[in-house]
Amino acid sequence: GLNEFNLKRSIFVEDTLDNLIPAQNLGMTTVWIENKLKDIDIKKKSTIDYSFINIKSFLKFINNN
């Protein structure tokens, strides 16, 4: 089950904000890869820990940290 994993040290990367909600509820760090939707519901925005314009910029960020 989920208890076997350390979800607090897990990263969930997604381009759909709705999919970040369950990951955040489980304690995962959430990364939103921005898409063409520029209007972000303020409630959903709170589910974003990090945001990047594309996966390449995210990978560059984690490679440098």
N, C-alpha and C positions, 0 to 999 in steps of 0.2 A: 504494500500500500504506500500511500504518500509519506508515512512516517519513516520510510526507509531512505528518503531523500532529504537533503538539507536545502529546502526551498528558499530559505532566507539568503542563501548564497547563490541563487539561480537568477539568470537573466532571461527575460522573455522578450523577444524582438518581433514586432508586428507592424503592419501598415494599416490595420483596421482598429480604431480606438475601442470599439466594443469588445474586442478580443483581449484587450489589456486588463479589463475589469476583473475577470476571474483570476488572472495571474497575480494581480496586486492583492486581491483578497487572500491568496495563498502565501503572501509575503515575498513574492519575487520582485526583483528590480525590473522595471518595465522600460523598454526602449521603443519609441514610436518612430518608424521610418515614414516621413511625411509623404503624403500622396497629393493628388490634385485638389482634394477637399480643403479649402482654406478656412471655412467657417467651423470652428471647434466649439462644441457645446461646453460651457464652463465646467459642468459636472464631470464630463469625460476628460477634460484637460487635466483634472486632478489625478488621473490615473497614469499620467506620463511622468516618469522619473527623468528620462533623457529623451531628447528629440534630435534627429539627424535628417538631412535632406535626402540622403540615400545610404544604402548599405556600405558603400565604399568609404564614406566619411565616418561611419560608425566603426568600421574595422580599423581605419587609420587612428581613430581616437583610442581604441582599446590597445592597439599595438604600441602606442606612445605612452601608455600609463601602466 
